Amino acid sequence: MFSTLLFTQFALYLYKSNNKHQFMENFSDLIKSRRSMRKFTDQELTQEEVVTLLKAALMSPTSKRSNCWQFVVVDDKEVLEKLSYCKEASASFIKDAALAIVVTADPMASDVWIEDASIASIMIQLQAEDLGLGSCWVQLRERFTADGISSNEYVHEVLDLPLQLQALSIIAIGHKGMERKPFDESHLQWEKIHINKYGGK
Ligand SMILES: Cc1cc2nc3c(=O)[nH]c(=O)nc-3n(C[C@H](O)[C@H](O)[C@H](O)COP(=O)(O)O)c2cc1C
């Protein structure tokens, strides 16, 4: 009996250590280890990983369950490269990502489309981290390409987006190409927390 238990524990340990990215040990560790990843390996994502990421997007909470978002999933290298020029700077790594999820929403479908699309964006990032993948948010709203075209307009052109949609973010995702240290809790800005009233200690 004891040896069976020991064997089961050992098998579980081996399984977990070989699939360490498949398990969220706990949520606090996950949010601590999620750091923006701008360097990716060439490894593709599995279909299962892509589906898991999309489920996270589609399960995001939305105001009044309006689900005003639409997601464009890009794995075509040429399209990824085009997207990497969506803004003047801080987007070039999109071309090296295995996948980009372009988060768009319809402002006519919800007055809080920015909130809904932002929540979906971070849900995708947290799900990516849980899969052991790296990700980075690329801001599109209020941003411009090197030629001065609005990033939203540029992405519309590249992806053939319908006019009513606004492109909010691109989440670049791939296998991590570098190590990043987890968030250092000694940097937490506790002074930004106010008890019962602003300035309250
Ligand atoms: C709304 C928003 C927009 C961002 N836009 C970009 C961007 O366009 N390009 C980029 O490289 N990183 C972008 N980031 C990532 C931030 O730079 C990053 O989250 C921040 O520096 C903290 O670093 P960390 O994510 O590693 O903790 C964005 C993040 C947020 C939340």
The ligand as a Gaussian input file, in Angstrom:
#p B3LYP/6-31G(d) Opt

LIG

0 1
 C       -1.946000      49.153000     -22.032000
 C       -0.563000      48.618000     -22.291000
 C        0.091000      48.953000     -23.444000
 C        1.371000      48.442000     -23.716000
 N        1.957000      48.705000     -24.907000
 C        3.140000      48.155000     -25.199000
 C        3.730000      48.327000     -26.483000
 O        3.138000      48.929000     -27.377000
 N        4.921000      47.750000     -26.720000
 C        5.604000      47.044000     -25.755000
 O        6.710000      46.574000     -26.038000
 N        5.079000      46.852000     -24.527000
 C        3.867000      47.368000     -24.234000
 N        3.295000      47.127000     -23.011000
 C        4.005000      46.356000     -21.996000
 C        4.504000      47.273000     -20.879000
 O        5.595000      48.025000     -21.347000
 C        4.884000      46.412000     -19.668000
 O        3.750000      45.711000     -19.221000
 C        5.430000      47.252000     -18.513000
 O        6.638000      47.875000     -18.869000
 C        5.678000      46.404000     -17.276000
 O        6.568000      45.338000     -17.561000
 P        6.155000      43.814000     -17.333000
 O        4.950000      43.533000     -18.188000
 O        7.370000      43.037000     -17.761000
 O        5.865000      43.631000     -15.874000
 C        2.017000      47.611000     -22.750000
 C        1.331000      47.266000     -21.576000
 C        0.067000      47.750000     -21.352000
 C       -0.674000      47.315000     -20.110000

